[in-house]
Amino acid sequence: MRILLTGVSGFLGAATASELRARGHRVAGMRRRMIGHAPDDFRGDFLLLKEKETASFIHDFAPHAFIHCGWSGVPLAARDYLSQYANVQASILLADMAIDAGAKVIIGIGSQAEYGLTSEPVSEISPVHPRTHYGL
């Protein structure tokens, strides 16, 4: 299966890419900036300022699925910036691009901020209590 994955160099994305590759999937990894070492499956740059290039890359890859792990403003100091809401618009744009390119499955993954502060284990059925714009 061809899977488009954002945040490929981040905490969740790198682990997801590794697991997908181990299961034999072809991964097109995307990230916001070209910094550091790119993983072997890196296929493109996630720069929505270059919307046409991003759309062309996604169309050419023709993903079966889109897994969205990329998010801007992860450091604690940025978690209450109103710019967090630009992530929502970017997520919708990328999902639309993936759907236009043939994706039938879209998965969004978050790491923990959705649940707020808790000392209890959390799962996808736990109640959410975000405390920052990032968590929202």
N, C-alpha and C positions, 0 to 999 in steps of 0.2 A: 504494500500500500504506500502511496506517496502522501507524506504528511508535512504540512507547512507548520513550522514551530517558531513562535516569536520568543525572545528572551533566551536564546540558545546559549548565551554565555553566562547567564545568571544562575542563581541558586536552584530554582525549580527547573528551568529550561535545560540546563546542562545534564541534570539527572534524568529528565524525561527523554532527552535526545539519546543518551547512552542506553537507556532501557529499550527505546524504540529500535535503535540500530541492532541491539542484541537479539531482538525478535525478528529481524530481517526486513524492517521497513526502510524505505528511502525517505530521508528527512531533508527538507530544505530549511536550514536554520537561518533565522533573521535576528538582527540586533540593531539597537539604535545607532551606535557609532562603531567605526572601525578602529578599535583600540585593543591592544593586547594580542594574544594568540587566538586565532580562530580555530574552532574544532574542525575535524576532517570533513564533516558533512555541511560545513558552512557554504551557503549558496547565494546569499544576497545581503544587502544592507537595508535595514528597516529605517528608512528616512522618509517620513511622510511629507517632509518639505519637498521631496522629489516624488510626488504622488504618481506621475505618469510612469516613471521608471519602476516604482514599486508595483504598480498594477501590471505592467508588462512582465516583470519577473514572475509574479504570481500566476499570471495567465499562461506563461510558457511552461511553468512547472506543473500546472494542472493538478493541484492537490485533491486527493480523495477526502482529506480531513484537515481541519485547521485547529491547532492547539495554541491558545494564547496565554503565554506566561510572561510576556514583556510588559513592563509598566514603567513610567517615568516618575521620578520623585520618591524613590524608595528610602533614602536616608531619613532618619528620624526628624531632622530639622525641616524637611520639606513635606512632611506628611499632612500638615494643615494648610498648605498653600492652596489657594483657589485654582491654581493651574492643574491640580489633580483632575479636575473635571474635563480637561482636554484629553485625558486618557480615555474617557468614555467615548468621545467623538472619534478618536483614533481607532479604538477597538471596533466600533461600528463600521467605520470605513474599511478596515482590514477584513472584517467578516463579510462585508458586501463584495469586496474584491475576490475573496476566496470562493464565495457562492457563485459569482459570475464566472469563475474559472472552473467550476464543476464540483466544488466541495459539497459533500452531503452531510458531514458531521462537523460541528463546531463545539469545542470544549474550552472553557475559561478556567484557569487555575489560579487560586490565591494561596498565600502561604500561612496567614494567621490573623492579619489585622481586621478581617471581617468579624472576628469573634470578640474583639476587645480584650480587656485584661481579665484573665481567668487562671485559676490554679488547677482547674479540672481538665482532663483530656478532652479534646474536641474532635468531632467528625463532621461529615457533610450534613448530618441531621441535627447537629447542635444548634441552639438558637444563636443568632448573631446580635452583637452589641458593639458595633464599631464606635470608636471614640475619636477618630480623625477623618479628615476628608479622604485620605488614602484608604482607610478601611471601608468607607462608604462606597 
